[in-house]
Amino acid sequence: MIRLDVKKQLHTADGHMDLVFQAHIGQAEFATLFGPSGVGKTTLLRMIAGLLEPDEGLIQVEGITWYDSKAKINLSPRRRSVGMVFQDYALFPNLTVAENIGVALPRSQRAAAVAELLEVAGLRELANRKIDRLSGGQRQRVGLARALARRPSILLLDEPLSALDLTMRLKLQEELLALHRRYQPATVLVSHDLSEVFRLSHTVYVLDRGKVIRSGTPSQVFTASQTSNKFRFTGEVVHIEPSGLIFVVHILVGNDVVQVIATEQERTALNVGTRVMIASKAFNPLIMVME
């Protein structure tokens, strides 16, 4: 269990902003910080990692206090069980893939841990390749593997997939979920991508001007509560889940996610990323795949 209760005054282009964040994040939970640029999302990651000190508050992880302004406790980043993946990868270009993954591991643990991560991250064939010879998606997999090498309590992801094209993002989202299930760190993601948030997150915190304005599951936070019974919208499928003999299709329309029921036959034409049109007929929504 992670307990976060921190405050930090930020200096932004619009003046002073007070960042205030409180949350309890469970073991193996995947939480996402969502909101526009400049609302404090990356600052929160940096405070958890120990790269930036809060003005006041408390950070506790698995019963261990990492930061307590009243008790004057502030563990250094090295003493915090954190793995972090940056948007720009932050890899060592002069090292191979295997060397990048094992760089922070004790020599006695390095060979076994690196071999396992090369396998599960699909990097075994690239083990001896230098970073500058990798694609963006391959570099991001190396970054994830390196962040998980020390089996951290918390995995921090600062928009790690935003620079990739849609096809690669979807592929790496699946790989990220598989790694998350295997190693089960509490994960905190910063993202601007609603589709990504909906696909990956157990819990989402929507920030605006340094405050949490909504929180809950992606469905609770983003699904439009009221929809006109006469409409025609286009959108993108972001999630499909079975519900008995039918399927619930979650579709991103603008900045909202709407839920539409689909039969098994209708489901066969739909995948995450499919562009669709939603229209009403006799007050019942219909989904039509767009050519």
C-alpha positions as CSV (number, residue, x, y, z in Angstrom):
1,M,0.0,0.0,0.0
2,I,1.3,3.5,-0.9
3,R,0.1,6.5,1.0
4,L,0.5,9.8,-0.6
5,D,-0.4,13.1,1.1
6,V,1.8,15.9,-0.3
7,K,1.7,19.6,-1.0
8,K,4.0,21.7,-3.2
9,Q,3.8,25.3,-4.4
10,L,4.7,25.4,-8.1
11,H,5.7,28.4,-10.2
12,T,4.0,28.2,-13.6
13,A,3.6,30.5,-16.6
14,D,0.2,31.5,-15.1
15,G,1.7,32.3,-11.7
16,H,1.8,30.3,-8.4
17,M,-0.1,27.0,-8.2
18,D,-0.6,24.9,-5.1
19,L,-0.3,21.2,-5.9
20,V,-2.2,19.1,-3.4
21,F,-2.5,15.3,-3.8
22,Q,-3.9,12.6,-1.5
23,A,-4.2,9.0,-2.5
24,H,-3.9,5.4,-1.3
25,I,-2.6,3.1,-4.1
26,G,-2.7,-0.6,-3.5
27,Q,-0.1,-3.3,-4.3
28,A,-0.2,-4.2,-8.0
29,E,-2.7,-1.4,-8.7
30,F,-2.3,0.6,-11.9
31,A,-3.1,4.2,-11.3
32,T,-3.0,7.0,-13.8
33,L,-2.5,10.8,-13.5
34,F,-4.5,12.5,-16.2
35,G,-4.8,16.1,-17.2
36,P,-3.4,18.9,-19.3
37,S,0.3,19.9,-19.2
38,G,1.3,22.0,-16.2
39,V,-1.1,20.7,-13.6
40,G,1.6,18.9,-11.6
41,K,1.5,15.3,-12.9
42,T,5.3,14.9,-13.5
43,T,6.0,16.8,-10.3
44,L,4.1,14.2,-8.4
45,L,6.2,11.4,-9.9
46,R,9.4,13.3,-9.1
47,M,8.3,13.7,-5.4
48,I,7.6,10.0,-5.2
49,A,11.0,9.1,-6.6
50,G,12.8,11.5,-4.3
51,L,14.0,13.8,-7.1
52,L,12.0,16.7,-5.7
53,E,11.1,17.4,-2.1
54,P,7.4,18.3,-1.2
55,D,6.9,21.5,0.8
56,E,5.0,19.3,3.3
57,G,3.3,16.0,3.7
58,L,3.9,12.2,3.9
59,I,4.9,9.4,1.6
60,Q,4.7,5.9,2.9
61,V,5.3,2.7,0.9
62,E,4.6,-0.8,2.4
63,G,4.7,0.7,5.9
64,I,8.1,2.4,5.4
65,T,8.2,6.2,5.6
66,W,10.0,7.7,2.6
67,Y,9.1,11.3,3.4
68,D,7.6,13.0,6.4
69,S,8.0,16.7,6.7
70,K,7.1,16.7,10.4
71,A,9.5,14.0,11.4
72,K,12.1,15.4,8.9
73,I,12.5,12.1,7.0
74,N,13.5,12.3,3.4
75,L,15.0,9.1,1.9
76,S,17.4,9.6,-1.0
77,P,16.3,8.3,-4.4
78,R,18.8,5.4,-4.0
79,R,17.0,4.2,-0.9
80,R,13.6,4.3,-2.5
81,S,12.3,1.1,-4.2
82,V,11.4,2.9,-7.4
83,G,11.7,2.2,-11.1
84,M,11.1,5.1,-13.5
85,V,10.6,5.2,-17.3
86,F,10.9,8.5,-19.1
87,Q,9.4,9.7,-22.3
88,D,12.9,10.2,-23.8
89,Y,14.1,6.7,-22.6
90,A,17.2,8.0,-20.7
91,L,19.3,5.0,-21.8
92,F,23.1,4.8,-22.0
93,P,24.0,4.9,-25.7
94,N,27.4,3.5,-25.2
95,L,26.1,0.3,-23.5
96,T,24.3,-2.7,-25.0
97,V,20.7,-3.6,-24.3
98,A,21.8,-6.2,-21.7
99,E,24.2,-3.8,-20.1
100,N,21.5,-1.1,-19.9
101,I,19.1,-3.5,-18.1
102,G,21.7,-4.7,-15.6
103,V,23.5,-1.4,-15.0
104,A,22.1,-0.8,-11.5
105,L,22.1,-4.4,-10.3
106,P,24.7,-6.0,-8.0
107,R,27.1,-8.2,-9.9
108,S,25.9,-11.3,-8.1
109,Q,22.3,-10.9,-9.3
110,R,23.0,-9.4,-12.7
111,A,23.2,-12.3,-15.1
112,A,20.1,-14.1,-13.9
113,A,17.9,-11.0,-13.7
114,V,19.0,-9.7,-17.1
115,A,18.5,-13.0,-18.8
116,E,14.9,-13.2,-17.4
117,L,14.0,-9.6,-18.4
118,L,15.5,-10.0,-21.9
119,E,13.2,-13.0,-22.3
120,V,10.0,-11.6,-20.9
121,A,10.5,-8.2,-22.7
122,G,11.1,-9.8,-26.0
123,L,14.7,-8.5,-26.2
124,R,16.8,-11.6,-26.2
125,E,17.8,-11.3,-29.8
126,L,18.9,-7.7,-29.2
127,A,20.9,-8.3,-26.1
128,N,24.3,-7.3,-27.6
129,R,23.0,-4.4,-29.7
130,K,23.8,-0.8,-28.9
131,I,21.0,1.6,-28.1
132,D,21.5,3.8,-31.2
133,R,20.7,0.8,-33.4
134,L,17.2,0.3,-31.8
135,S,13.8,1.5,-32.9
136,G,11.7,3.7,-30.6
137,G,9.6,0.8,-29.5
138,Q,12.6,-1.4,-28.8
139,R,14.2,1.4,-26.7
140,Q,11.0,1.8,-24.7
141,R,11.0,-2.0,-23.9
142,V,14.6,-1.7,-22.7
143,G,13.6,1.2,-20.5
144,L,10.7,-0.8,-19.0
145,A,13.0,-3.8,-18.5
146,R,15.6,-1.7,-16.8
147,A,13.0,0.0,-14.5
148,L,11.8,-3.5,-13.4
149,A,15.3,-5.0,-12.9
150,R,15.5,-4.2,-9.2
151,R,11.9,-5.4,-8.6
152,P,10.7,-2.0,-7.4
153,S,7.7,-1.5,-5.1
154,I,6.6,1.4,-7.4
155,L,6.9,1.7,-11.2
156,L,6.7,5.4,-12.4
157,L,5.9,6.0,-16.0
158,D,6.1,9.6,-17.4
159,E,4.3,9.4,-20.7
160,P,6.5,6.6,-21.9
161,L,4.6,5.8,-25.1
162,S,3.6,9.3,-26.3
163,A,6.3,9.6,-29.0
164,L,5.3,6.3,-30.7
165,D,2.8,5.8,-33.5
166,L,-0.6,4.2,-32.8
167,T,0.3,0.7,-33.8
168,M,3.4,0.6,-31.7
169,R,1.6,2.2,-28.8
170,L,-1.1,-0.5,-28.8
171,K,1.6,-3.2,-29.0
172,L,3.6,-1.8,-26.1
173,Q,0.5,-1.2,-24.0
174,E,-0.1,-5.0,-24.2
175,E,3.5,-5.7,-23.3
176,L,3.4,-3.2,-20.4
177,L,0.3,-4.9,-19.0
178,A,2.0,-8.3,-19.3
179,L,5.0,-7.0,-17.4
180,H,2.8,-5.4,-14.8
181,R,0.9,-8.7,-14.2
182,R,4.2,-10.6,-14.0
183,Y,6.1,-8.3,-11.5
184,Q,3.1,-6.6,-9.9
185,P,4.5,-3.3,-8.8
186,A,2.2,-0.5,-7.9
187,T,2.3,1.6,-11.0
188,V,1.7,5.3,-11.5
189,L,1.4,6.5,-15.1
190,V,1.3,10.0,-16.4
191,S,-0.7,10.2,-19.7
192,H,-2.7,12.6,-21.9
193,D,-4.1,9.8,-24.0
194,L,-7.7,8.8,-22.9
195,S,-7.5,5.6,-24.9
196,E,-4.3,4.6,-23.1
197,V,-5.7,5.5,-19.7
198,F,-8.9,3.5,-20.3
199,R,-7.0,0.5,-21.5
200,L,-4.3,0.3,-18.7
201,S,-5.7,1.8,-15.5
202,H,-7.5,0.4,-12.5
203,T,-7.8,4.0,-11.1
204,V,-7.5,7.4,-12.6
205,Y,-6.9,10.8,-11.0
206,V,-7.9,13.8,-13.1
207,L,-5.9,16.9,-12.1
208,D,-6.6,20.5,-12.9
209,R,-4.6,23.4,-11.5
210,G,-2.9,21.2,-9.0
211,K,-6.1,19.6,-7.5
212,V,-7.8,16.2,-8.1
213,I,-11.1,17.1,-9.5
214,R,-12.3,13.5,-10.3
215,S,-11.1,10.0,-9.4
216,G,-12.3,6.4,-9.8
217,T,-12.2,3.8,-12.4
218,P,-11.9,5.0,-16.0
219,S,-15.6,4.1,-16.6
220,Q,-16.7,6.1,-13.5
221,V,-14.6,9.1,-14.4
222,F,-15.0,9.3,-18.2
223,T,-18.2,7.7,-19.3
224,A,-20.8,10.3,-20.3
225,S,-23.6,10.2,-17.8
226,Q,-26.2,11.6,-20.1
227,T,-26.4,11.1,-23.8
228,S,-29.1,12.5,-26.2
229,N,-31.4,9.9,-27.6
230,K,-30.9,11.4,-31.0
231,F,-27.3,11.4,-32.0
232,R,-24.6,10.4,-34.5
233,F,-21.0,10.5,-33.4
234,T,-17.7,9.1,-34.5
235,G,-15.2,7.7,-32.1
236,E,-12.5,5.1,-31.3
237,V,-12.9,1.8,-29.5
238,V,-10.7,1.9,-26.4
239,H,-11.9,-1.2,-24.5
240,I,-14.1,-4.2,-25.0
241,E,-15.3,-6.4,-22.1
242,P,-17.6,-9.5,-22.0
243,S,-20.7,-9.3,-19.9
244,G,-22.6,-12.6,-20.0
245,L,-23.8,-13.2,-23.5
246,I,-23.1,-9.7,-24.7
247,F,-20.1,-7.3,-24.9
248,V,-19.7,-3.8,-23.5
249,V,-17.8,-1.6,-26.0
250,H,-16.2,1.5,-24.6
251,I,-15.8,4.2,-27.2
252,L,-13.9,7.5,-27.0
253,V,-16.0,10.3,-28.4
254,G,-14.2,13.7,-28.0
255,N,-13.2,13.8,-24.4
256,D,-15.8,11.4,-23.2
257,V,-16.1,7.6,-23.2
258,V,-19.5,6.1,-23.9
259,Q,-20.5,2.5,-23.4
260,V,-22.5,0.6,-26.0
261,I,-23.8,-2.9,-26.0
262,A,-22.7,-5.2,-28.8
263,T,-23.7,-8.8,-29.7
264,E,-21.1,-11.5,-30.3
265,Q,-21.5,-11.1,-34.1
266,E,-21.1,-7.3,-33.8
267,R,-18.0,-7.8,-31.6
268,T,-16.2,-9.7,-34.3
269,A,-15.7,-6.5,-36.4
270,L,-14.4,-4.5,-33.4
271,N,-11.0,-4.1,-32.0
272,V,-9.2,-1.6,-29.8
273,G,-8.4,1.3,-32.1
274,T,-11.3,0.7,-34.5
275,R,-12.9,3.9,-35.7
276,V,-16.7,3.6,-35.5
277,M,-19.9,5.7,-35.8
278,I,-22.4,5.6,-33.0
279,A,-26.0,6.4,-34.0
280,S,-29.4,6.0,-32.3
281,K,-32.3,4.1,-33.7
282,A,-35.5,3.8,-31.7
283,F,-33.5,5.1,-28.7
284,N,-31.1,2.1,-28.9
285,P,-27.4,3.0,-29.9
286,L,-26.0,1.2,-32.9
287,I,-22.3,0.8,-33.8
288,M,-21.1,0.9,-37.4
289,V,-17.5,0.3,-38.3
290,M,-16.1,3.1,-40.5
291,E,-14.4,2.3,-43.7
